[in-house]
């Protein structure tokens, strides 16, 4: 059943997919939305002071996928994924002599890579909080790892020792904890690989889509962003198709792991909105800009050329990974994606969610991951899937 909700009423009240009952709009905001489609979802997580949104968003996406598959509610360990990628990134960084990126950042396919090669564990088994903090904070860890690896790359012994990998693992164990070889969960004993197998999710069933003209359409290409350390590929489709496919996937019951630019002026986390108004931000006066956040306003018609120009000029950058769990329409009939973030529930007016306009999505999507079965058969054939 569709429900009309005010901007401030978007919240996950329980572990289920329930939405708040209609409430009056927050003072100063006249936005209200009719939910058209939503999928089952887990609770809003908090990555806190880490650069690991890619792990939180992808596992939120996979948790919804498991619910769609009838596997029940799962709480999967983001830090199990992060722990493995830190080590594998460190090995590549040293092998490349420090001439590739080493950071906390990553991509959706990193989670699929870990799932396929190392397995998975529940959050209850591996929290990754071994360093005296109640919330994730990798500021010290990230700098310590990078500093250590830069010493290794300088090769002060004139050949690498046989112990540097053990030293990196020691740092990771100290902060995140040793990776369990076996564990007992809900009365059963597992290894990470056997637990992943028990969930029945196949990481090879997921693809990523994007839309740029510096590569041919309907072909895979390596997305040129620093955090793509695995050199993972995405499939290139025109922007109109990229957007239509996202709505069609949601209508069919599939959600999306979404990578987008949230440094744009149109992103207002506190207000729970991401907009690309028809009138450019640079020409909006202070009063009319305020009105944009208070009242639904016409959104821009995004062209392929605009997207490409934004990417080429570093105006569209690889900022943040999130989870699109549905879509809604405002009172003017404009469509907005419902986005689950990983910044907790207390820092914005929508309990950890926000509404992203269709125009914002078309302009500022870097890529998104979706189950290949959510794509039309003709397109899958065209892409060779």
Secondary structure, 3 states (H helix, E strand, C coil): CCCEEEHHHCCCCCCCCCCCCCCCCCCCCCCEEEEEEECCCCCCCECCECCCHHHHHHHHHHHHHHHHCCCCCCCECHHHHHHHHHHHHHHHHHHCCCCCCCCCCCCHHHHHHHHHHHCCCECCCCCCCCCCCCCCECHHHHHHHHHHHHHHHHCCCCCCCCCHHHHHHHHHHHHHCCCCCCEEECCEEECHHHHHHHHCCCHHHEEEEECCCCCCCCCEEECCCCCCCCCCEEEECCHHHHHHHHHHHHHCCCCEEEEECCCCCCEECCCCEECCECCCHHHCCHHHHHHHHHCCCCECCCCHHHHHHHHHCCCCCCCEEEEEEEEEEECCCCEEEEEECCECCCCCCCCCEEEEEHHHHHHHEEEEEEEHHHCCHHHHHHHCC
